[in-house]
């Protein structure tokens, strides 16, 4: 039985406990083992895809198969480049990897001339600016070598039917770039080489198929145009200048890297391959194929090898149409380069040449 005194003691004890401070227990934990820092997603595929690397003008164009997750989380990618400057991150900022369907691509704009690079990529998940989980980096890509010279642009095409004409340099020309003048006329006669330029090709067809392909080159100076007489008279001529840039560590003076090869045919052809094949005498050169057809057709590169189309156009400066095609590509080792094949769309006579710079 509880007495009145015992009841008073109980109430006193309860009152005393109610005056004790309130406490809270806060528990936190952080994972330090990256292999256990899992977000609930699984990468598909489980092995990081290998990067494909190829030269695109002065840059490296990189691509690989996209990676997904079982949870539908957005996958990010870290791209690493290995080369003379060690292993560094590339493809960031405005050049960060872009996903398009099943393909991911990015551009490395810091490639240096003559340097050899390989690339890897690493899929990872990022939450609140922190990497929460990642796969091991991919196996290394194919090797890529920074170009010494690369196609940059073609200047305006100028036409004329007689007498000298002013041919503008391409707008982005800088001192030290390689300029290639390409003239096609409806007359067999050869023009004079303009001052400061060196002749590469001067080959023509006579008779009813008369035409002339003339190609000259120079290292760009501070001028913005060249005065040139294509010796076309009333038959008409079209002239343009192609620019090849040299930047990013290439301090060597450009030179012709081959004894150029030229050929022609007075028999109409749909498809043709200028012969003989090119033989370069220096590594990491830029090979160039130029063709002219006596037709209003635009030449098309049909079998390319190392070549990519750089310019194709048609002109009707005179009574005879003139189609012109220019293609080029990087050649890593000295030796034989197979000439590309061209198509004219219609059977036509043609003149072609192939040469290289480095």
FILUMLUM-487886 format. One record per residue (C-alpha): residue in one letter; x, z, y. Coordinates in steps of 0.02 Angstrom, whole numbers, padded with zeros to 5 digits, always signed. Each point is the difference from the previous one (the first is absolute). Layout:
AXZY ...
***
This chain:
X+00000+00000+00000 X+00067-00046+00174 X-00006+00135+00132 X-00031-00027+00184 X+00182+00037+00032 X+00054-00138-00123 X-00116-00125+00085 X+00076+00037+00169 X+00174-00027-00070 X-00048-00171-00067 X-00068-00056+00168 X+00157+00063+00085 X+00108-00101-00119 X-00102-00159+00030 X+00012+00022+00188 X+00188+00022-00011 X+00022-00159-00104 X-00103-00104+00121 X+00130+00035+00134 X+00146-00076-00102 X+00069-00170+00067 X-00064-00161-00082 X+00134-00104-00092 X+00006-00184-00056 X+00107-00079-00135 X+00062-00179+00038 X+00089-00094-00139 X+00095-00164+00023 X+00103-00108-00116 X+00107-00156+00020 X+00053-00120-00136 X+00187-00030+00002 X+00009-00108-00155 X-00038-00179+00056 X-00048-00050-00176 X-00145+00124+00006 X-00057-00042+00176 X-00142-00108-00068 X-00151-00058+00099 X-00112-00044-00144 X+00040-00187+00005 X+00092-00110-00124 X+00102-00151+00057 X-00044-00166-00080 X+00117-00072-00060 X+00105+00153-00038 X+00164-00094+00032 X+00035-00060+00177 X-00004-00192+00012 X+00163-00091+00040 X+00021-00077+00173 X+00021-00188+00020 X+00118-00038+00146 X+00023-00168+00084 X+00075-00064+00162 X-00126-00051+00134 X+00098-00073+00145 X+00109+00147+00055 X-00104+00134-00088 X-00031+00066-00175 X-00178-00024-00061 X-00040+00132-00132 X-00149+00006-00117 X-00058+00092-00155 X-00157+00036-00100 X-00114+00132+00074 X-00023+00173-00078 X-00167+00091-00013 X-00053+00177-00048 X-00135+00061-00117 X-00076+00103+00142 X-00006-00145+00124 X+00127+00079+00118 X+00095-00112+00120 X+00175-00037-00064 X+00147-00006+00119 X+00169-00079-00032 X+00179+00043+00045 X+00118-00150+00002 X+00187+00026-00019 X+00138-00127+00028 X+00174+00012-00077 X+00143-00097+00078 X+00162+00014+00098 X-00078+00133+00113 X-00052+00110-00148 X-00178+00036-00052 X-00124+00008+00144 X-00188-00004+00030 X-00072-00165+00061 X-00175-00070+00029 X-00065+00131+00121 X-00103-00001+00159 X-00078-00169+00035 X+00090-00069-00154 X-00072+00131-00119 X-00063-00064-00169 X-00167-00091+00006 X-00118-00008-00149 X-00093-00162-00030 X-00098+00001-00162 X+00122+00027-00143 X+00154-00035+00106 X+00099+00110+00120 X+00123-00077+00124 X+00112+00048+00144 X+00142-00072+00104 X+00177+00065+00023 X+00058-00063+00170 X+00171+00082-00003 X+00089-00116-00122 X+00179-00042+00049 X+00086-00168-00032 X+00099-00011-00163 X-00052+00176-00054 X-00067+00022-00178 X-00154+00110-00022 X-00115+00065-00137 X-00165+00092+00024 X-00105+00133-00088 X-00173+00070+00038 X-00080+00167-00038 X-00189+00029-00008 X-00055+00168+00071 X-00151+00096+00059 X+00003+00077+00173 X-00119+00140+00053 X+00009+00073+00176 X+00169-00083+00030 X+00072+00075-00159 X+00047-00091-00159 X-00106+00084-00134 X+00053-00104-00149 X+00104-00155-00038 X+00063-00110-00138 X+00186-00032-00031 X+00069-00147+00099 X-00010-00174-00077 X+00142-00093-00080 X+00105-00099+00125 X-00057-00170+00063 X+00091-00164-00014 X+00149-00009+00119 X-00020-00079+00172 X+00136-00061+00118 X-00027-00003+00188 X+00006-00181+00066 X+00135-00059+00119 X-00112-00136+00072 X-00188-00024-00010 X-00133-00119+00064 X-00075+00063+00163 X-00105-00137+00084 X-00022-00182+00046 X-00001-00055+00182 X-00125-00122+00077 X-00001-00178-00068 X+00044-00128+00134 X-00041-00185-00020 X+00065-00153+00089 X+00000-00190-00008 X+00159-00037+00092 X+00141+00084+00094 X+00062+00181+00001 X-00119+00147-00017 X+00020+00187+00030 X-00025+00101-00159 X-00034+00186+00031 X+00087+00136-00100 X-00121+00114-00095 X-00062+00141+00110 X+00088+00141-00093 X+00172-00080+00004 X+00146+00119+00029 X+00184-00039+00023 X+00080-00014-00172 X-00153-00062-00095 X+00011-00162-00100 X-00100-00146+00072 X-00042-00153-00105 X-00063-00157+00090 X-00109-00113-00109 X-00040-00175+00065 X-00104-00133-00088 X-00022-00172+00074 X-00083-00162-00054 X+00161-00096+00028 X+00154-00015-00109 X+00125+00020+00143 X+00102+00160+00008 X-00006+00109+00157 X+00152+00074+00085 X+00042+00181-00037 X-00045+00107+00152 X+00141+00093+00086 X+00038+00168-00080 X-00085-00044-00164 X+00072-00051-00170 X-00080-00135-00107 X-00060+00049-00174 X-00107-00149-00053 X-00024-00176+00067 X-00084-00110-00130 X-00122-00142+00021 X-00099-00136-00084 X-00006-00177+00067 X-00117-00148-00004 X-00187+00026-00013 X+00028+00180-00050 X+00110+00042+00148 X+00021+00185+00040 X+00141+00121+00040 X+00025+00184-00041 X+00127+00081+00115 X+00050+00185-00014 X+00126+00092+00108 X+00042+00184+00025 X+00084+00121+00116 X+00021+00185+00034 X-00119+00044+00141 X+00070+00026+00173 X-00090+00054+00158 X-00086-00171+00022 X-00187-00016-00028 X-00011-00186-00047 X+00104-00152-00048 X-00004-00176+00072 X-00012-00121-00146 X-00026-00187-00022 X-00073-00036-00173 X+00034-00188+00021 X-00180-00037-00048 X-00041-00131+00132 X-00185-00044-00014 X-00014+00054-00182 X-00018+00183+00048 X+00088+00158-00056 X-00044+00183-00027 X+00130+00136+00029 X-00003+00189-00025 X+00126+00143-00013 X-00005+00128-00141 X+00075+00172+00033 X+00090+00108-00129 X+00037+00177+00056 X+00149+00109-00046 X-00020+00184+00034 X+00019+00175-00074 X+00184+00011-00036 X+00047-00185-00014 X+00141-00020+00125 X+00078-00152-00086 X-00003-00167+00089 X-00123-00115-00091 X+00077-00145-00095 X-00062-00143-00108 X+00011+00064-00180 X-00001-00169-00085 X+00037-00184+00009 X-00179-00054+00031 X-00090-00119-00118 X-00115-00139+00060 X-00103-00136-00084 X-00142-00121+00035 X-00116-00121-00085 X-00074-00163+00065 X-00128+00004-00142 X-00160+00093+00034 X-00018+00163-00097 X-00131+00137-00013 X+00126+00131-00055 X+00187-00004+00030 X+00155+00108-00022 X+00150-00034+00114 X+00164-00010-00096 X+00131+00055-00039 X-00025+00187-00016 X+00080+00113+00129 X+00165+00088-00036 X+00036+00150+00112 X+00174+00069+00031 X-00046+00174+00060 X-00107+00146-00058 X-00161+00055+00084 X-00034-00164+00088 X-00163-00077+00061 X-00036-00169-00079 X-00109-00124+00095 X-00092-00155-00062 X-00064-00126+00130 X-00106-00152-00043 X-00079-00138+00104 X-00132-00122-00061 X-00060-00162+00080 X-00181+00053-00004 X-00126+00106+00092 X-00002+00117-00151 X+00066+00178+00015 X+00135+00029-00133 X-00040+00137-00126 X+00128+00102-00097 X-00048-00029-00182 X+00139+00086-00100 X+00094+00126+00101 X+00131+00102-00096 X+00085+00106+00134 X-00089-00096+00139 X-00151+00049+00103 X-00090-00114+00122 X+00060+00033+00179 X-00084-00143+00094 X-00105-00153-00038 X-00081-00118+00124 X-00045-00178+00038 X+00020-00101+00159 X-00058-00168+00062 X+00123-00026+00142 X+00001-00188-00031 X-00093-00124-00107 X+00064+00081-00161 X-00046+00176-00055 X+00141+00123-00032 X-00015+00148-00117 X+00134+00136+00007 X+00028+00146-00119 X+00127+00142+00010 X+00027+00130-00138 X+00133+00132-00025 X+00053+00150-00101 X+00134+00129-00032 X+00138-00047-00123 X+00095+00154-00058 X+00148-00078-00093 X+00108-00152+00034 X-00041-00145-00115 X-00131-00132-00038 X-00175+00014+00075 X-00134-00112-00072 X-00083-00111+00130 X-00186+00031+00024 X-00130-00134-00033 X-00120-00058+00135 X-00167-00089+00001 X-00062-00116+00137 X-00182-00013-00049 X+00011-00190+00007 X+00134-00116-00066 X+00129-00020+00137 X+00185-00030+00031 X+00104+00154+00040 X+00166+00071+00056 X+00060+00172-00050 X+00148+00116+00025 X+00056+00170-00061 X+00134+00113+00075 X+00039+00185+00025 X+00066+00124+00128 X+00073+00173-00016 
***
